[in-house]
Amino acid sequence: MKNPHRCFLVLCFLVFTVFDSNADEKIYVEAAKTADLIAKEGQKIVVYGETDGSGKSASGTNFVNFKDAEFFLVTFKTDLGQFKEGEPHVLYDGKRLAVEGTITLYQGKPQIKLTAPEQIVILEPDAVFPPPVSKEAKTTEPDKTKKEAATPPAGETVPEAPPRKPPVDPSEYFKN
């Protein structure tokens, strides 16, 4: 190996990425909440709502618009082959959907690029969505037993958590 430090840094990055404790938690945002969607730009989330007025451009790009929302799904002509049952603007118009993808902005409006049917779940009209949060995640007050365990006995102090290190500047390690 030419540079063991570089390999170590790459390995650390992969470990922290794969074992992120929040990786299983999905973020759900209603399609009509434009400001919330804009705030999630660049993040992978689940957007849900009812679609209405979807269409197709002259170049073949499909748009799935959401009712009373500035949010939309865009599927470019190059990705239409993934949709064997039909084009997204036909398949998903007038449906209640949940779609997972990365939020991007186009002309200041939030969108998700739809590249595969697996990103979409068609919701039943009476389905509860987003899924209810489990009791453990809902609890805002700490569990009394946990609080008691965190309280040190009289006369003892709890050591402070070590200060967080700033992120590593890759330019220090990767010279061009």
C-alpha positions in Angstrom: 0.0 0.0 0.0 1.3 3.4 -1.0 -0.5 5.4 1.6 -2.0 3.6 4.6 -3.5 6.8 6.0 -5.6 7.2 2.9 -6.9 3.6 3.1 -7.7 4.1 6.8 -9.7 7.3 6.1 -11.6 5.6 3.3 -12.4 2.6 5.6 -13.5 5.0 8.4 -15.8 6.8 6.0 -17.4 3.6 4.8 -17.9 2.3 8.3 -19.6 5.5 9.5 -21.7 5.6 6.4 -22.9 2.0 6.6 -23.5 2.0 10.4 -25.2 5.3 10.7 -27.7 4.9 13.6 -30.3 7.0 11.8 -30.1 5.1 8.6 -33.3 3.1 9.3 -35.4 6.2 10.2 -37.3 7.6 7.3 -38.4 11.2 7.1 -42.0 11.7 5.9 -43.2 15.1 4.5 -46.6 15.9 3.1 -46.4 17.1 -0.6 -48.3 20.4 0.3 -45.6 21.5 2.8 -43.4 23.3 0.3 -41.2 25.1 2.9 -40.5 21.7 4.7 -39.6 20.1 1.4 -37.3 22.9 0.3 -35.6 22.6 3.7 -34.9 18.9 2.9 -33.1 19.7 -0.4 -30.4 17.0 -1.0 -31.9 14.6 1.5 -33.6 11.2 0.8 -37.2 11.4 2.2 -40.6 10.0 1.6 -43.2 12.5 0.3 -46.9 11.7 0.3 -50.1 13.1 -1.0 -52.7 13.0 -3.8 -51.8 13.6 -7.4 -53.7 15.7 -9.9 -53.1 17.3 -13.3 -50.1 15.2 -14.4 -48.7 15.4 -17.9 -46.0 14.9 -20.5 -43.9 17.5 -22.2 -43.2 17.5 -26.0 -39.7 16.1 -25.3 -41.3 13.1 -23.5 -40.5 14.1 -19.9 -43.3 13.0 -17.5 -44.5 15.2 -14.7 -46.6 13.9 -11.8 -48.1 16.9 -10.0 -49.5 16.8 -6.5 -52.8 18.4 -5.6 -52.6 21.8 -3.8 -48.8 21.5 -3.9 -45.8 23.0 -5.7 -44.1 19.6 -5.4 -43.8 17.2 -8.4 -42.2 14.1 -9.7 -40.2 14.3 -12.9 -39.3 11.3 -15.1 -37.0 11.9 -18.0 -37.5 10.0 -21.3 -34.3 8.0 -20.7 -35.9 6.5 -17.5 -39.3 5.6 -19.0 -38.1 2.1 -20.0 -38.1 1.2 -16.3 -41.9 1.7 -16.2 -43.2 -1.5 -18.0 -46.8 -0.9 -17.1 -47.0 2.5 -18.6 -45.8 6.1 -18.2 -45.8 7.7 -14.8 -48.1 10.6 -15.7 -50.8 8.1 -16.6 -50.1 5.4 -14.0 -50.0 7.8 -11.0 -52.4 10.6 -11.9 -55.3 10.9 -9.5 -53.8 8.5 -7.0 -52.7 8.8 -3.4 -48.9 8.1 -3.4 -45.9 7.9 -1.2 -42.7 8.4 -3.1 -39.1 8.0 -1.8 -36.3 9.9 -3.3 -33.9 12.8 -3.0 -35.3 16.3 -3.0 -34.0 18.6 -5.6 -35.1 22.1 -6.5 -36.1 23.2 -10.0 -36.8 26.9 -10.5 -37.3 27.1 -6.7 -39.8 24.2 -6.5 -39.2 20.9 -4.8 -39.1 17.7 -6.9 -38.0 14.1 -6.9 -36.6 12.5 -9.9 -38.6 9.3 -10.5 -36.3 6.7 -12.0 -38.0 3.4 -11.0 -41.4 2.1 -10.0 -40.0 0.8 -6.8 -39.8 4.4 -5.5 -43.6 4.6 -5.5 -46.2 3.1 -3.2 -49.9 3.6 -4.2 -51.8 4.2 -1.0 -55.3 3.0 -0.4 -57.8 5.9 0.2 -58.3 4.9 3.8 -54.7 4.0 4.6 -53.1 5.7 7.5 -50.0 7.4 6.3 -47.3 8.2 7.4 -47.0 5.1 9.5 -47.7 5.7 13.2 -44.6 6.2 15.2 -43.7 3.5 17.7 -44.2 4.2 21.4 -40.5 4.2 22.0 -39.9 6.9 19.4 -42.9 8.9 20.5 -41.8 9.3 24.1 -40.5 12.8 24.6 -39.8 12.5 28.3 -36.9 10.3 29.3 -37.8 7.0 31.0 -37.7 7.4 34.8 -35.4 4.4 35.2 -33.0 5.9 32.6 -33.1 9.3 34.4 -32.3 7.7 37.7 -29.5 5.7 36.2 -28.0 8.9 34.8 -28.1 10.7 38.1 -24.9 10.2 40.0 -25.0 9.3 43.7 -24.6 12.2 46.1 -21.1 13.7 46.1 -20.1 12.2 42.8 -19.9 14.0 39.5 -20.6 12.7 36.0 -17.7 13.2 33.7 -18.4 15.5 30.8 -18.6 14.1 27.3 -15.4 14.8 25.4 -15.6 17.7 22.9 -16.5 16.8 19.4 -13.7 17.0 16.8 -14.2 19.2 13.8 -14.6 17.4 10.5 -11.4 16.4 8.7 -10.4 18.6 5.8 -9.7 16.1 3.0 -7.3 18.6 1.3 -4.8 17.9 4.1 -4.6 14.2 3.1 -5.4 14.2 -0.7 -3.0 16.3 -2.6 -3.6 16.9 -6.3 
